[in-house]
Amino acid sequence: MTTTDTSPIPEDHAALLRAIGPLPLSGQAWPDWVRILAWVILAVLGVQVVTTAIRAPSQPFDTLLAVVVVLCFLGLLFVSWHMQTSITTIDDRGLRQTWFTRREVAWENVRYARFVPMLFSKRLVIFTHRGRPVIIQGGTRELRTAFVKIAQLYRRG
């Protein structure tokens, strides 16, 4: 049951937290296979860049292109590192995920939530009362199960 502003009544919210299990619930934001795949792709690209640079020393060196390639590789390294270390936490205060910047939503700010099971990422899209959506990734079975329960309670009224 929800109130007129689509927020669940306190009893339903308390039941949700009990159903999720012992809190805090924390886990990797990205599935293991996705995190491994990101590093494998990064390694293959790195080897390809190095072997291409070694094989073409007689050709004129384009400095701008080299800088762009290095910056792109560093960007991919940055994303891969954050995929590796990102943790999602659900507790009695709300939902959090470490990322480039901290993603955080307090329960009282959740207006609507939708579980989106994509191939590489199972995510909970949370619409706040301010209207700004926040995307939280769930890389473990427990997080994904919790996301489904949250989306069921915080669906549009």
HELIX and SHEET records of a PDB file:
HELIX    1   1 PRO A   10  ILE A   20  1                                  11    
HELIX    2   2 ASP A   32  ARG A   55  1                                  24    
HELIX    3   3 THR A   63  THR A   85  1                                  23    
HELIX    4   4 TRP A  107  ASN A  109  5                                   3    
HELIX    5   5 ARG A  141  LEU A  153  1                                  13    
SHEET    1   A 4 LEU A  25  GLN A  28  0                                        
SHEET    2   A 4 ILE A  87  ILE A  90 -1                                        
SHEET    3   A 4 GLY A  94  GLN A  97 -1                                        
SHEET    4   A 4 ARG A 103  ALA A 106 -1                                        
SHEET    1   B 3 VAL A 110  PRO A 117  0                                        
SHEET    2   B 3 LYS A 122  THR A 128 -1                                        
SHEET    3   B 3 PRO A 133  GLN A 137 -1                                        
END                                                                             
